[in-house]
């Protein structure tokens, strides 16, 4: 049913923001093909009248009261950042040269 | 009693000794740290040892000395699966991307265990982000099965299972998304339970697949698991999927089940689809013996059919990667974790891509790519949509089964522990390890594994899985405690009594 090529993997890796190597793409193309063949089995038993379930226990959305609570101090929130200026996360350039 | 004997005691025995001031929590904690130092070279259950353990134990001792009532497990050491956030220890999910990360908060379940006077010994190994059935996908090397150090201790929670089976900790935290508590329990001869979804808070549990993940207890006997369960479960406002429900005491249920039995007139359902092809003969033989034992104790055995369980693994390996690919998007090299810059002029997207390439291992990449594919426009309905429909069908199978039976049983894993390296390069073979355990996660029901004997052909432990309806965790513990008592009576002791207590250092072990 599926025909996964290294080009498909390249596209997915770009969507998932993982800079896969060429070897990884080749291997994943083969493996994903086998996995998708196996999991495509789900289509054998589903008919349009079966509702979808996204969650094991039916729940309604839960809102907390709109009250101020203490969460994290700025220092703790920035403490694990790869880079910060002490008040904000510092990130690399958003746009490239072009 | 010599200090080295303490590590062979159960959590409830240790708690009693500590409460009666026969021994201090500090002594118990030191005995376990010594045991870890002795066997970790061969077992590698831990990724991090808590340097503050003895101090934490002394603080509990001081509270006990002042007469403070803390909890029934006060002073008992606990191992923590490294998927749970701890403010005083690195929390890595066994991934390079979180190497050395010390979170700014404790997981709610961890915080509750500290309040109850439990003493954290360290963080246990797992497959990276809990993706796997063997710990071979840990970025820090596999853990080893105490029964045979050439074999896997199961996964993802192989570290926690190996830690209790190797007497490095009496109890441990696990987490179970598709069997990560129960399958390791089965292959190491230990005990593990997955609560009803929402029974335990997921706040501070590093997310794999949010609609399936659940934290639960790992131990060497049912009562210890139940006592520990009572300590950390219950409603938490910080987890919007946490159930606000007045849970009965699991320890009370376990004690009742062991003392008075629970099988007379109980309808036990044997799931036809979970005892067929692909199950090792020794597993099937022990399971059939257990069914006879339960019958002799007054249980009514009902065969139940759950035709859609045959599709559960397929649906799971679509739903889990889909949720995981979204959950793991947070590792973006900005707020925490690894940052790898390919060059000085690299843009944030290039940095993100290089970081995730360097920081994630092969199984994590495989599942993120698979999840990204399953959620893509054009494929969404055929894959993810159908998988969600299968989830409904599995829930209906359980509803039908629980109309005929009070609890369901099956082997907890299709085979005994396999050899390290045997399945690591074959994703589908690895995924099929979970066929017995996945259905419970899809439906959110409580399920656990207790050891039922050693397989004839290889002498390795085999587990039986006990499943109950939503919120019937107490029934699960009660029946598990009865079965445990019946098995101990029949075999003249527990399975772990027969476990090796010293281990050969094998090549490749850290």
Interface residues (C-beta under 8 A of the other chain):
Chain A: X4 X8 X9 X12 X13 X14 X15 X16 X17 X18 X19 X20 X21 X24 X28 X31 X32 X34 X35 X36 X38 X39 X40 X41 X42 X43 X44 X45 X46 X50 X51 X52 X53 X54 X55 X56 X57 X59 X61 X62 X64 X72 X76 X77 X79 X80 X81 X82 X83 X89 X91 X92 X93 X94 X95 X96 X97
Chain B: X101 X102 X103 X104 X105 X196 X197 X198 X211 X212 X237 X240 X241 X243 X308 X311 X314 X315 X317 X318 X325 X329 X332 X333 X334 X335 X336 X337 X338 X339 X341 X342 X345 X346 X347 X348 X349 X350 X351 X352 X353 X354 X356 X357 X360 X362 X365 X366 X368 X369 X370 X372 X373 X376 X382 X383 X385 X386 X387 X388 X389 X390 X391 X392 X393 X395 X427 X428 X431 X441 X442 X443 X444 X445 X470
